[in-house]
Amino acid sequence: MKLADILIAHGLATSADIIEALENQRREGGSLGDCLVRLGKLGAEDLERVLDMAPRSPQSIDDTGLSVASLLNLMVKVIHLNAETTTSEIGGVLKLPPLAVQTLIAQAKERNLLDTLGAARQGGSTEIRYALTAKGLEWARQAMDQNEYVGPAPVPLAAYSEQIARQRIGNERVDRAAIDKAFKDLIVAPALVREIGPAVNSGRSILLYGPAGNGKTSIGERVGSLFREVIYIPYCFEVEGQIIKVFDPSVHKKVERQLQELPEGPSLRRDDLDTRWVACWRPLLITGGELTLEMLDLSFNPLAKFYEAPLHIKALGGIFMIDDFGRQIVSPAALLNRWIVPMESRVERLKLHSGKSFELPFDELVIFSTNLSPGELMDPAFLRRIPYKIEVGGPTVEEYRLIFGAIARKFGLEADDLLIDEVIHELRVRNDFPLAGFQPKFIIDQVLAAAKFEGAAPRLTSEYVSLALRNLYTKDTPGYGRRGGSSRNVADLDDARVVDRRVVAA
């Protein structure tokens, strides 16, 4: 990832600005960032903030923070798996700059680990090819016995800890405009927005609670989209000679290249970024009923002999949401006890299989989401440690109409007020079911499926809606048929407002 891409991702420069700065760089020299400042395209303070956040590229072996032996072990494994290779190919795997790789190659040749095979064409240039000697093969086998990890060079634990602190989620301010934009496709009561804003900006923990089907998961997803700063995730880090993988493409969303083709130009060290780190958006990791205590510990692969970081470590610098809290196999008390120390001290302690432990800063926004009673799930001591408790209630009648109409339009259907009133009457009057944000989408999906089965054009008719409502609940659901003989009419419901007007629905 180039500095130009990072600046564009932050919204601090445009593609046109970068091209103009590169032209200026060729004429007058200097780094790309300095050229942007010189042209008035970028503020000096903004440039310093971006550069301070980004890990600098190591220009020597010492700069990597790793021992020569560790890097040699990794390099000979790369060559062993590829039979022969060049400096640029080695650097491409290890994510190290050419000077560091050349130093490693020189060290390997001094130890009689490498043979020089001759020249090879690489793109538009010629490079020397290398292969392992007999001694090098033996070294590679011993290195594979220690662990079978082959990939980007790790970063030291100290460097990872410093980077976590440097890119704290609490450093990023989320304003009202960002929240309005994130929630624009949801029907959200103003009271809920006012509560979410301070909670998100705190960077601490949040409890979302309330009846099922009213959008708690949707809130968590939208919170994840609020943050726009680029952070840096290591491919892996090293502790006590052990390698722990962190970067996970299923969790971490890389910042995409903004400029696919950039003209070559002079560059200063000031603009060089350490490619052992991946520029990403702040992660959002949602886990549900499948969460166990073991998933919060380091996972050691006994065959490959290296570790995979647990879920909450992959979420560092971002959001970790425990959905459906209270429905995990592990008891709520055991799960909560696991979180008390890191939430209170902001430090996480992890243990290697050797018994040695280490610490990392615990910096992430933890969201607990449940439709169970918080008082039954958590004792007062733990509730005290969650500074923000936000109730997500069901919609009022008017909000329900808005939700139903919006979702119907999304699917190209027309939902008139009379039909929506029929739905509300069936739910509230005949069966005493509370209105919920998920119900309109459920009903419309059922209508579409019924029309498809009959080969008819999808329409919101009383017949289709009645079929859908039969599938919404079963006869043993509390409230089913409780008011079946009621003579109350739908108009009465206009005065039956839900007291808590906080609501969200997709």
C-alpha positions as CSV (number, residue, x, y, z in Angstrom):
1,M,0.0,0.0,0.0
2,K,1.4,3.4,-1.1
3,L,1.2,6.6,0.9
4,A,-0.9,8.0,-2.0
5,D,-3.6,5.3,-1.5
6,I,-3.7,6.0,2.2
7,L,-4.1,9.8,1.7
8,I,-6.9,9.2,-0.8
9,A,-8.6,6.7,1.5
10,H,-8.6,9.3,4.3
11,G,-10.1,11.9,1.9
12,L,-7.1,14.1,2.3
13,A,-6.1,14.1,-1.4
14,T,-7.6,13.2,-4.8
15,S,-6.1,11.2,-7.7
16,A,-5.6,14.5,-9.6
17,D,-3.7,15.9,-6.5
18,I,-1.4,12.9,-6.5
19,I,-0.6,13.1,-10.2
20,E,0.2,16.8,-9.9
21,A,2.4,16.2,-6.9
22,L,4.3,13.5,-8.7
23,E,5.0,15.9,-11.5
24,N,6.2,18.4,-8.9
25,Q,8.3,15.7,-7.3
26,R,10.1,15.0,-10.6
27,R,10.9,18.7,-11.1
28,E,11.8,19.8,-7.6
29,G,12.5,16.6,-5.6
30,G,11.3,15.8,-2.1
31,S,8.8,13.2,-0.8
32,L,5.4,12.9,-2.2
33,G,3.8,14.1,1.0
34,D,6.1,17.2,1.1
35,C,5.1,17.9,-2.5
36,L,1.4,17.8,-1.7
37,V,2.0,20.2,1.1
38,R,4.1,22.5,-1.1
39,L,1.3,22.7,-3.7
40,G,-1.3,23.4,-1.0
41,K,-3.1,20.2,-1.6
42,L,-2.5,18.8,1.9
43,G,-2.1,20.4,5.3
44,A,1.2,19.7,7.0
45,E,-0.6,18.6,10.2
46,D,-2.7,16.1,8.3
47,L,0.4,14.7,6.6
48,E,2.2,14.3,10.0
49,R,-0.9,12.6,11.5
50,V,-1.1,10.0,8.7
51,L,2.7,9.4,8.8
52,D,2.7,9.1,12.6
53,M,0.0,6.5,12.4
54,A,1.7,4.4,9.7
55,P,4.5,1.9,10.5
56,R,7.7,3.0,8.9
57,S,9.5,0.6,6.5
58,P,12.6,-1.2,8.1
59,Q,15.8,-0.1,6.3
60,S,18.0,-2.7,8.0
61,I,17.7,-6.0,9.8
62,D,17.9,-4.2,13.2
63,D,14.9,-2.1,12.1
64,T,12.7,-5.2,11.8
65,G,13.0,-5.9,15.5
66,L,13.7,-9.5,14.8
67,S,16.9,-11.6,15.1
68,V,19.0,-12.6,12.1
69,A,18.4,-16.2,13.0
70,S,14.6,-15.9,12.9
71,L,14.7,-14.1,9.5
72,L,17.1,-16.6,8.1
73,N,14.9,-19.4,9.2
74,L,12.0,-17.8,7.4
75,M,13.9,-17.0,4.3
76,V,15.4,-20.5,3.8
77,K,11.8,-21.9,4.1
78,V,10.7,-19.6,1.4
79,I,13.5,-20.7,-0.9
80,H,13.0,-24.4,0.0
81,L,9.3,-24.3,-1.0
82,N,10.1,-22.5,-4.3
83,A,13.3,-24.5,-5.1
84,E,14.9,-21.3,-6.4
85,T,14.1,-17.6,-6.2
86,T,15.3,-14.0,-6.5
87,T,15.7,-11.1,-4.2
88,S,12.4,-9.5,-5.3
89,E,10.5,-12.8,-4.9
90,I,11.9,-13.3,-1.4
91,G,11.0,-9.7,-0.5
92,G,7.5,-10.2,-2.0
93,V,6.9,-13.1,0.4
94,L,8.6,-11.7,3.5
95,K,7.2,-8.2,2.9
96,L,10.7,-6.8,3.5
97,P,12.5,-4.1,1.4
98,P,15.3,-5.0,-1.0
99,L,18.1,-3.8,1.3
100,A,17.0,-5.9,4.2
101,V,16.6,-9.0,1.9
102,Q,20.1,-8.4,0.4
103,T,21.5,-8.3,3.9
104,L,19.8,-11.6,4.7
105,I,21.1,-13.2,1.5
106,A,24.7,-12.0,2.3
107,Q,24.3,-13.6,5.8
108,A,23.1,-16.8,4.3
109,K,25.9,-17.0,1.8
110,E,28.4,-16.4,4.6
111,R,27.0,-19.5,6.3
112,N,27.2,-21.5,3.0
113,L,23.4,-21.8,2.9
114,L,22.9,-20.5,-0.7
115,D,24.2,-21.2,-4.2
116,T,24.1,-18.5,-6.9
117,L,22.5,-20.0,-10.0
118,G,22.8,-17.1,-12.5
119,A,20.6,-14.3,-13.8
120,A,16.9,-14.4,-14.4
121,R,14.5,-11.9,-16.0
122,Q,12.1,-10.3,-13.6
123,G,9.7,-7.9,-15.3
124,G,11.9,-5.3,-17.1
125,S,15.1,-6.1,-15.1
126,T,17.6,-8.9,-14.5
127,E,18.1,-10.5,-11.1
128,I,20.3,-13.2,-9.6
129,R,18.6,-16.5,-8.8
130,Y,19.4,-18.4,-5.6
131,A,19.0,-22.0,-4.4
132,L,19.8,-23.8,-1.2
133,T,23.0,-25.7,-0.7
134,A,23.0,-29.1,1.1
135,K,23.7,-27.3,4.3
136,G,20.9,-24.8,3.5
137,L,18.4,-27.7,2.9
138,E,19.3,-29.1,6.3
139,W,18.8,-25.7,7.8
140,A,15.4,-25.4,6.1
141,R,14.3,-28.8,7.4
142,Q,15.3,-27.8,11.0
143,A,13.4,-24.5,10.6
144,M,10.3,-26.4,9.3
145,D,10.6,-28.6,12.4
146,Q,10.4,-25.5,14.6
147,N,7.3,-24.3,12.7
148,E,5.9,-24.5,9.2
149,Y,4.9,-20.9,8.9
150,V,5.9,-19.4,5.6
151,G,4.8,-15.9,4.8
152,P,5.3,-12.2,5.7
153,A,7.9,-11.6,8.4
154,P,6.3,-11.1,11.9
155,V,6.5,-7.8,13.8
156,P,7.7,-7.9,17.4
157,L,5.2,-7.9,20.2
158,A,6.4,-4.5,21.4
159,A,5.8,-3.0,17.9
160,Y,2.3,-4.4,17.8
161,S,1.5,-3.1,21.2
162,E,2.8,0.4,20.3
163,Q,0.7,0.4,17.1
164,I,-2.5,-0.6,18.9
165,A,-2.0,2.3,21.3
166,R,-1.2,4.7,18.4
167,Q,-4.5,3.9,16.6
168,R,-6.9,3.8,19.5
169,I,-10.5,3.7,18.5
170,G,-11.2,6.4,21.0
171,N,-9.0,8.8,19.1
172,E,-11.5,8.9,16.2
173,R,-14.4,11.3,16.6
174,V,-17.8,10.3,15.2
175,D,-20.0,13.2,14.6
176,R,-23.8,13.5,14.2
177,A,-23.5,13.7,10.4
178,A,-21.7,10.4,10.2
179,I,-24.3,8.7,12.4
180,D,-27.2,10.2,10.3
181,K,-25.5,8.9,7.1
182,A,-24.9,5.4,8.6
183,F,-28.5,5.1,9.8
184,K,-30.2,6.7,6.8
185,D,-31.7,3.5,5.5
186,L,-33.2,2.7,8.9
187,I,-36.1,4.2,10.7
188,V,-34.4,5.3,13.9
189,A,-35.9,7.4,16.7
190,P,-33.9,10.5,17.5
191,A,-33.6,9.4,21.2
192,L,-31.7,6.3,20.1
193,V,-29.3,8.3,17.9
194,R,-28.6,10.6,20.8
195,E,-27.6,7.6,23.0
196,I,-25.5,5.9,20.3
197,G,-23.3,8.9,19.5
198,P,-21.7,9.3,23.0
199,A,-21.4,5.5,23.4
200,V,-19.5,5.1,20.2
201,N,-17.2,8.0,20.8
202,S,-16.3,6.6,24.2
203,G,-14.6,3.6,22.7
204,R,-15.8,1.6,25.7
205,S,-18.5,-1.1,26.0
206,I,-22.2,-1.0,25.1
207,L,-25.1,-3.1,26.1
208,L,-28.0,-3.3,23.5
209,Y,-31.1,-4.9,25.0
210,G,-34.7,-5.3,24.1
211,P,-37.2,-7.6,22.4
212,A,-36.0,-9.8,19.5
213,G,-36.4,-8.6,15.9
214,N,-36.0,-4.8,16.4
215,G,-32.6,-4.3,14.9
216,K,-29.9,-4.7,17.5
217,T,-27.7,-6.5,15.1
218,S,-28.4,-3.8,12.5
219,I,-27.2,-1.2,14.9
220,G,-24.0,-3.1,15.5
221,E,-23.4,-3.3,11.7
222,R,-24.1,0.4,11.3
223,V,-21.7,1.3,14.1
224,G,-19.0,-0.6,12.3
225,S,-19.5,1.7,9.3
226,L,-19.1,4.9,11.3
227,F,-15.3,4.8,11.6
228,R,-13.3,6.0,8.6
229,E,-9.7,6.1,9.8
230,V,-7.3,3.6,8.3
231,I,-5.5,1.4,10.8
232,Y,-2.7,-1.1,10.4
233,I,-3.0,-4.8,11.1
234,P,0.1,-7.1,11.1
235,Y,0.1,-10.3,9.2
236,C,1.6,-11.8,12.3
237,F,3.6,-11.0,15.4
238,E,6.3,-12.8,17.3
239,V,6.4,-13.6,21.1
240,E,9.1,-15.7,22.7
241,G,10.1,-17.1,19.3
242,Q,6.4,-18.1,18.6
243,I,4.5,-16.8,15.6
244,I,0.9,-15.6,16.0
245,K,-1.2,-14.9,12.9
246,V,-3.5,-11.9,13.1
247,F,-4.5,-10.7,9.6
248,D,-7.6,-12.5,8.5
249,P,-9.2,-11.6,5.1
250,S,-12.6,-12.7,6.5
251,V,-12.4,-10.1,9.3
252,H,-10.1,-7.4,8.0
253,K,-11.2,-5.3,5.0
254,K,-8.1,-4.0,3.2
255,V,-8.0,-0.5,1.9
256,E,-8.2,-1.0,-1.8
257,R,-5.6,0.5,-4.2
258,Q,-6.9,4.0,-5.2
259,L,-4.5,4.4,-8.1
260,Q,-3.7,1.3,-10.0
261,E,-1.0,2.9,-12.1
262,L,1.3,5.5,-10.7
263,P,4.2,6.9,-12.7
264,E,7.6,6.0,-11.2
265,G,9.3,8.9,-9.4
266,P,11.9,9.6,-6.8
267,S,10.9,8.7,-3.3
268,L,12.3,9.5,0.2
269,R,12.3,7.2,3.1
270,R,9.7,9.4,4.7
271,D,7.0,7.9,2.4
272,D,8.0,4.3,2.8
273,L,5.5,2.1,4.7
274,D,6.2,-1.2,6.3
275,T,4.5,-3.8,4.2
276,R,4.4,-6.3,7.1
277,W,1.3,-4.4,8.1
278,V,-1.9,-4.3,6.1
279,A,-3.8,-1.0,5.8
280,C,-7.4,-1.8,6.8
281,W,-10.6,-0.2,7.9
282,R,-11.4,-0.7,11.5
283,P,-12.7,-4.3,11.8
284,L,-16.2,-5.3,12.8
285,L,-16.5,-8.8,14.1
286,I,-19.9,-10.2,15.1
287,T,-20.1,-13.6,16.9
288,G,-23.3,-15.2,18.3
289,G,-24.4,-18.4,20.0
290,E,-21.4,-20.2,18.7
291,L,-19.0,-18.3,20.9
292,T,-17.1,-20.4,23.5
293,L,-14.4,-19.6,26.0
294,E,-11.9,-21.5,23.9
295,M,-12.5,-19.1,21.0
296,L,-11.1,-16.3,23.2
297,D,-7.7,-18.1,23.7
298,L,-4.8,-18.5,21.3
299,S,-5.3,-21.4,18.9
300,F,-2.2,-23.5,18.5
301,N,-1.8,-25.7,15.5
302,P,0.2,-28.7,16.7
303,L,1.1,-29.8,13.1
304,A,2.1,-26.4,11.7
305,K,3.4,-25.3,15.2
306,F,2.2,-21.7,15.1
307,Y,-0.8,-19.8,16.5
308,E,-3.9,-18.1,15.2
309,A,-5.0,-15.1,17.2
310,P,-8.4,-15.3,18.9
311,L,-11.5,-13.4,17.7
312,H,-11.2,-10.4,20.0
313,I,-7.5,-9.9,19.2
314,K,-8.4,-9.8,15.5
315,A,-11.0,-7.1,16.4
316,L,-8.5,-4.9,18.1
317,G,-8.8,-1.3,17.0
318,G,-12.4,-2.0,15.9
319,I,-15.7,-3.4,17.1
320,F,-16.3,-6.8,18.7
321,M,-20.0,-7.6,19.0
322,I,-21.4,-10.5,21.0
323,D,-24.8,-11.1,19.5
324,D,-27.6,-13.1,21.1
325,F,-25.7,-12.8,24.4
326,G,-27.0,-15.3,26.9
327,R,-27.6,-18.0,24.3
328,Q,-24.1,-19.4,24.1
329,I,-23.2,-22.9,25.2
330,V,-21.0,-21.4,27.9
331,S,-22.9,-19.8,30.8
332,P,-23.3,-16.0,30.8
333,A,-21.4,-15.8,34.1
334,A,-18.4,-17.6,32.8
335,L,-18.3,-15.5,29.6
336,L,-18.7,-12.3,31.6
337,N,-15.9,-13.3,34.0
338,R,-13.6,-13.7,31.0
339,W,-14.2,-10.1,30.0
340,I,-14.1,-8.3,33.4
341,V,-10.3,-7.9,33.5
342,P,-9.7,-6.6,30.0
343,M,-12.7,-4.3,30.1
344,E,-11.6,-2.8,33.4
345,S,-7.8,-2.7,32.9
346,R,-7.8,-2.2,29.1
347,V,-5.1,-4.9,29.0
348,E,-5.5,-8.5,27.6
349,R,-3.4,-11.4,28.9
350,L,-2.8,-14.4,26.6
351,K,-1.0,-17.6,27.4
352,L,1.3,-19.7,25.1
353,H,1.1,-23.5,25.2
354,S,4.5,-23.4,26.9
355,G,2.8,-21.7,29.9
356,K,4.4,-18.3,29.3
357,S,2.0,-15.3,29.1
358,F,2.1,-11.9,27.5
359,E,0.0,-8.7,27.4
360,L,-1.5,-6.6,24.7
361,P,-3.5,-3.3,25.0
362,F,-7.2,-4.1,24.9
363,D,-8.6,-1.4,22.7
364,E,-11.9,-2.2,21.0
365,L,-15.5,-1.2,21.3
366,V,-17.3,-4.3,22.8
367,I,-21.0,-4.5,22.2
368,F,-23.2,-7.0,24.0
369,S,-26.6,-7.6,22.4
370,T,-29.4,-9.5,24.0
371,N,-33.1,-10.0,24.0
372,L,-33.0,-11.5,27.4
373,S,-33.3,-9.6,30.7
374,P,-30.0,-7.9,31.5
375,G,-30.7,-8.2,35.2
376,E,-30.9,-12.0,34.9
377,L,-27.8,-12.3,32.7
378,M,-25.4,-9.9,34.6
379,D,-24.8,-9.1,38.2
380,P,-24.6,-5.5,39.3
381,A,-20.8,-5.5,39.4
382,F,-20.6,-6.4,35.7
383,L,-23.4,-4.0,34.7
384,R,-21.4,-1.3,36.4
385,R,-18.5,-2.0,34.0
386,I,-20.7,-1.4,31.0
387,P,-21.0,2.4,30.8
388,Y,-23.6,2.5,28.1
389,K,-26.9,0.6,28.3
390,I,-29.2,1.2,25.4
391,E,-32.7,-0.2,25.1
392,V,-33.9,-1.0,21.6
393,G,-37.7,-1.1,21.9
394,G,-40.4,-2.1,19.5
395,P,-42.0,0.4,17.0
396,T,-45.0,2.6,17.7
397,V,-48.0,2.1,15.3
398,E,-46.9,5.1,13.2
399,E,-43.3,3.9,13.0
400,Y,-44.6,0.4,12.1
401,R,-46.5,1.9,9.1
402,L,-43.3,3.7,8.0
403,I,-41.3,0.6,8.2
404,F,-43.9,-1.5,6.3
405,G,-44.2,1.1,3.6
406,A,-40.4,1.6,3.1
407,I,-39.8,-2.2,2.8
408,A,-42.7,-2.7,0.4
409,R,-41.4,0.1,-1.9
410,K,-37.9,-1.5,-1.8
411,F,-39.5,-4.7,-3.4
412,G,-41.6,-2.7,-5.8
413,L,-44.9,-3.3,-3.9
414,E,-47.7,-1.0,-2.9
415,A,-48.8,-1.1,0.8
416,D,-51.9,0.9,1.4
417,D,-52.8,2.1,4.9
418,L,-55.8,-0.1,5.1
419,L,-53.8,-3.3,4.5
420,I,-51.2,-2.2,7.1
421,D,-54.0,-1.6,9.5
422,E,-55.2,-5.1,8.9
423,V,-51.8,-6.4,9.8
424,I,-51.7,-4.3,13.0
425,H,-55.2,-5.4,14.0
426,E,-54.3,-9.1,13.5
427,L,-51.1,-8.7,15.6
428,R,-52.2,-6.3,18.3
429,V,-55.9,-6.9,18.7
430,R,-56.6,-10.5,17.8
431,N,-53.4,-12.0,19.2
432,D,-51.8,-9.5,21.6
433,F,-48.5,-9.7,19.8
434,P,-46.1,-6.7,20.2
435,L,-45.2,-5.0,17.0
436,A,-41.6,-5.7,16.0
437,G,-39.3,-4.2,13.3
438,F,-38.6,-7.6,11.6
439,Q,-42.3,-8.3,10.9
440,P,-42.8,-6.2,7.7
441,K,-39.8,-7.8,6.0
442,F,-41.0,-11.3,7.1
443,I,-44.5,-10.7,5.8
444,I,-43.3,-9.3,2.4
445,D,-40.9,-12.2,1.9
446,Q,-43.8,-14.6,2.5
447,V,-46.0,-12.7,0.0
448,L,-43.3,-12.9,-2.6
449,A,-42.8,-16.6,-2.1
450,A,-46.5,-17.3,-2.3
451,A,-46.9,-15.3,-5.5
452,K,-43.9,-17.1,-7.0
453,F,-45.4,-20.5,-6.2
454,E,-48.7,-19.5,-7.9
455,G,-47.0,-17.9,-10.8
456,A,-48.8,-14.7,-10.1
457,A,-47.5,-11.1,-10.0
458,P,-46.4,-10.2,-6.5
459,R,-49.1,-8.0,-4.8
460,L,-49.8,-7.2,-1.2
461,T,-53.3,-8.6,-0.9
462,S,-55.3,-9.6,2.2
463,E,-55.1,-13.2,1.2
464,Y,-51.3,-13.3,0.8
465,V,-50.8,-11.3,4.0
466,S,-53.1,-13.6,5.9
467,L,-51.0,-16.6,4.8
468,A,-47.9,-14.8,5.9
469,L,-49.2,-14.0,9.3
470,R,-50.0,-17.7,10.0
471,N,-46.3,-18.4,9.6
472,L,-45.2,-15.5,11.9
473,Y,-46.0,-17.3,15.1
474,T,-47.1,-20.7,16.3
475,K,-50.2,-21.5,18.4
476,D,-48.1,-22.0,21.5
477,T,-46.5,-18.5,21.2
478,P,-47.6,-16.4,24.2
479,G,-50.3,-14.0,23.2
480,Y,-51.6,-16.2,20.3
481,G,-55.4,-15.8,20.0
482,R,-55.5,-14.1,23.4
483,R,-57.9,-11.4,22.2
484,G,-59.5,-13.4,19.4
485,G,-63.0,-12.3,20.4
486,S,-62.1,-8.6,20.9
487,S,-64.4,-6.1,19.3
488,R,-61.8,-3.3,19.4
489,N,-61.3,-1.8,16.0
490,V,-58.1,-0.8,14.3
491,A,-58.7,2.9,14.8
492,D,-58.4,2.4,18.6
493,L,-54.7,1.5,18.0
494,D,-53.8,5.0,17.0
495,D,-54.0,5.9,20.6
496,A,-52.1,2.8,21.8
497,R,-48.6,4.1,21.6
498,V,-45.6,2.2,22.8
499,V,-44.1,4.2,25.7
500,D,-40.5,3.6,24.6
501,R,-40.2,5.2,21.1
502,R,-36.6,4.0,20.5
503,V,-36.8,1.8,17.5
504,V,-34.7,0.5,14.6
505,A,-35.7,-1.8,11.7
506,A,-34.0,-2.8,8.5
